Amino acid sequence: MIEKPLVPTDTELVTTLHGDEEQSFVVLMQPRGDQDQLLRALDDVALGELGDAVREPREPVGGAAVPPAMRGLELSLDALRDSGADAVGQLVEERPLEVLASVVRETGADEVVVLTAPHYVEELFHRDWASRARHRVGVPVLRLFAHTE
């Protein structure tokens, strides 16, 4: 599960987790919108970035968030494939954890990697994707922090 496109450092990280083993990925990406705006503002305060907490950068919401998310997903899949891994993916607009659990069952996945920016407030209360996924998917869940370019 990712919340933003993979940058080269992220691609290298996830494709080298298990050495030279052949890997395949099913990438799930949820279009960002204003559903978690309060939590993002609280994270900004926790990180001492008060200016960002007061004004959220212009970010598409609702249906407008889908095209950028689709482009980000396609870029991420291309990066994984270019590294030699098999990769497919989909946007998940609703119930991401239910979709994740379904994908794990259907594919027989060995593990789940959740790659997101730090979300300190959500993590504190175990409301982040990784914490919630651990109770649903039945396989190990690895939480990694996404890099920026």
SULGILIN-V770265 format. One record per residue. N is the residue number from 0. RES is the residue in one letter. OMEGA is omega in whole degrees, -180 to 180 (* if undefined). Layout:
# SULGILIN-V770265
n = {N | N}
res = {RES | RES}
omega = {OMEGA | OMEGA}
This chain:
# SULGILIN-V770265
n = {0 | 1 | 2 | 3 | 4 | 5 | 6 | 7 | 8 | 9 | 10 | 11 | 12 | 13 | 14 | 15 | 16 | 17 | 18 | 19 | 20 | 21 | 22 | 23 | 24 | 25 | 26 | 27 | 28 | 29 | 30 | 31 | 32 | 33 | 34 | 35 | 36 | 37 | 38 | 39 | 40 | 41 | 42 | 43 | 44 | 45 | 46 | 47 | 48 | 49 | 50 | 51 | 52 | 53 | 54 | 55 | 56 | 57 | 58 | 59 | 60 | 61 | 62 | 63 | 64 | 65 | 66 | 67 | 68 | 69 | 70 | 71 | 72 | 73 | 74 | 75 | 76 | 77 | 78 | 79 | 80 | 81 | 82 | 83 | 84 | 85 | 86 | 87 | 88 | 89 | 90 | 91 | 92 | 93 | 94 | 95 | 96 | 97 | 98 | 99 | 100 | 101 | 102 | 103 | 104 | 105 | 106 | 107 | 108 | 109 | 110 | 111 | 112 | 113 | 114 | 115 | 116 | 117 | 118 | 119 | 120 | 121 | 122 | 123 | 124 | 125 | 126 | 127 | 128 | 129 | 130 | 131 | 132 | 133 | 134 | 135 | 136 | 137 | 138 | 139 | 140 | 141 | 142 | 143 | 144 | 145 | 146 | 147 | 148}
res = {M | I | E | K | P | L | V | P | T | D | T | E | L | V | T | T | L | H | G | D | E | E | Q | S | F | V | V | L | M | Q | P | R | G | D | Q | D | Q | L | L | R | A | L | D | D | V | A | L | G | E | L | G | D | A | V | R | E | P | R | E | P | V | G | G | A | A | V | P | P | A | M | R | G | L | E | L | S | L | D | A | L | R | D | S | G | A | D | A | V | G | Q | L | V | E | E | R | P | L | E | V | L | A | S | V | V | R | E | T | G | A | D | E | V | V | V | L | T | A | P | H | Y | V | E | E | L | F | H | R | D | W | A | S | R | A | R | H | R | V | G | V | P | V | L | R | L | F | A | H | T | E}
omega = {177 | 177 | 177 | -178 | 176 | 171 | -177 | 179 | 178 | 180 | 179 | -180 | -175 | -179 | 178 | -179 | -175 | 177 | -175 | 179 | 174 | -176 | 171 | -176 | 166 | -174 | 175 | 180 | 178 | 177 | 179 | 178 | -178 | -177 | -179 | -176 | 180 | 180 | 177 | 178 | 178 | 176 | 178 | 178 | -180 | 180 | -180 | -180 | -173 | 179 | 179 | -180 | -178 | -179 | 177 | 176 | 180 | -178 | -179 | 180 | 177 | -179 | 179 | 180 | -175 | -179 | 177 | 179 | 178 | 177 | 178 | 178 | 180 | 177 | 180 | 179 | 178 | -180 | 179 | 180 | 179 | 179 | 178 | -180 | 169 | -179 | 171 | -179 | 178 | 171 | 179 | -177 | -179 | 176 | -176 | -178 | 175 | 178 | 179 | 180 | 178 | 179 | 179 | 179 | -175 | -176 | -175 | -177 | 178 | 180 | 176 | 174 | 176 | -176 | -178 | 171 | 176 | 176 | -170 | -179 | 179 | -179 | 179 | -179 | 179 | 179 | 178 | -177 | -176 | -180 | -179 | -179 | -178 | -179 | -174 | -165 | 177 | 175 | 178 | 178 | 180 | 180 | 178 | 177 | 179 | 178 | 172 | -178 | *}
